[in-house]
Amino acid sequence: MDPESDAVKPCATIDDPVTADLTWLMQRATRVLSDDFDELARNEGLSDLRDCLVLAVVGDGAERTQLEISRSLGIDKTTLVAILDRLEKQGLLTREHLLTDRRVRIPSITPTGTAVLDRVMEARDRAVADRLNALPADEGAVLRTALWRIATAASS
């Protein structure tokens, strides 16, 4: 009996791309891309991907409350406040009280925040393109469409 040929594989569900567990594949792909993005964010003085996402939402031109931002990004309110505090301290955004309710604050991106966000997003686009170079161009488009449908599908 040859020990190498009879060795038990660590997990049969991840040995083949066709039979691999989809949740594991998606989690692993997310981890690879998130690690890339986190490094790019840190290179610009941000903490991680979440800082970029918050800046992107705050800077998209739509006025949103902190609660709306929390819900749209799926970030806990307490965590979001800590991120906003840090980004405000760095001069990347400001927060104003809603005139009709002083308890509600509306974040706005600063010109410095826009410049940082633009640099990170450009670097992110290059990093994602490098990762997607492993796929034919048409498969990259199919992947994006499929992931969008999964991410935005209503639960039954």
N, C-alpha and C positions, 0 to 999 in steps of 0.2 A: 504494500500500500504506500503510494507516494504522498507524503504529508502535504506537499504544496497543492497537488491536484484535488485532494480530499478536504482541504481547509474550508471551514465554514466561513462564508462571507459575512461581514459585519451586519449587513441589513439588505436583504434581497429587494426591498422596495426602493432602494436608491442606486442600484447597480446599472440600470439601463434607462436612458431618457424616455423610452416608450412606456416602460412599466413603473417608472419612479413615481413616488407619491407626489401628487401635484402640490399639496400644501408645503411639503419640504422644498420642492424646486422653487416655488414662489418665494418662500422665506429666504432661501439661500441667495437667490437673485437679488432680492431686496437688500440683504445684508451686504453683498458685494457693491451694489450701487450706492447704498447709504454710506458705507465706509469711504468710498471715493468722494462723495459729496461732503461728508463731515470734514475730511482732510482739506478740501478746497475752501470750505467755510472757515476753518481754523487759520488757514493762510491769510485770510482777510480780517482776522481779529474776532470772528464770530465763534460761538461755541459749537454749533453743529447745524445739521439740516433744518431743525425746527426754527432757528433764528432766521434762516433764509426764507422759509415758508411764511413766517410771521411778517417779515419785511415785504414779501411779495403781495400778501393779502392787504396789508396796510397801504402799500403803494400802488394799488391797481386803480385808484381813482374813485372807488365806491366808499362812502363813509359808513363805517361799521363800529358798533360798540365793542367793547372788550368781550362781552358775552357772545356776541355774534361771531367774532373771530374764533373764540374758543370752540364753539359748536362747529363752525365750518372746517376747522383744521383737526378736530377731534383731540384737542389738547385740553387737559384739565384746567379749570379756571385758575387755580392756585399756581400751577406751573406756568400758565400764560402770563400771569401778573409778574412772576419772577423774570421771565424772558423780556417782557416789556420794560420792567425796571432796568434791566441790564442794557437793553438797546437804547433806552432813553439816556442813561448815564453815559453811554458811548457817543451820544449826539446823533444817533441814527434815526430817531423818531422823537416826536413830542406827543403829549396827550393833553387834550382840552376837555373841560367839563361840558356836558350837554347843557345848553341854556335852560331847557325846560325841566331838567332833573340833575342837580349837582352831584348826585351819587354816580351818575353814568359818565364814563370817560370815552372819548373818541381819539384813538391814536392816528397820527399822520406821519408819513415818512419825511425826512429832511433831505435836502440836496446831497449831503454826505451819505445818508442811508441809501439813496437812489444810486449813487456812484458805486458803493460797496456791493449792493445787490446786483447791479449790472455786471460787475467784474466776476462775481461768483457765478451768476447764471451763464455767462459766456464760457467760463471754465467748466462748469457742469455740462453744458452742451457738448463741449469737446470730449470730456471724459465719457459721457454716455455714447457718443458717436464711436469712440475707440472701442468700447465694450460691444457695441452693435456691429462693428466690423466683422465679427465672427459669423454674422448672418448675411445672407443675400439681402439687398435693399428691400425687395418686396416682402420678405419675411419680417423685417423690422417693422414695416407698416402694419402687417397683419398682427404682430405681437402687440403693438400699441393699441390697436382697435380692440383686440380680444381682452386685454387687461382693462381698458376703459369700460367695456361692457360688463365685465365681472365686478369692477369697483363701483359701478353706478347702478347695477341691477337691484331692483326691489326684492326683498325677501318674500318668500311665499308663505 
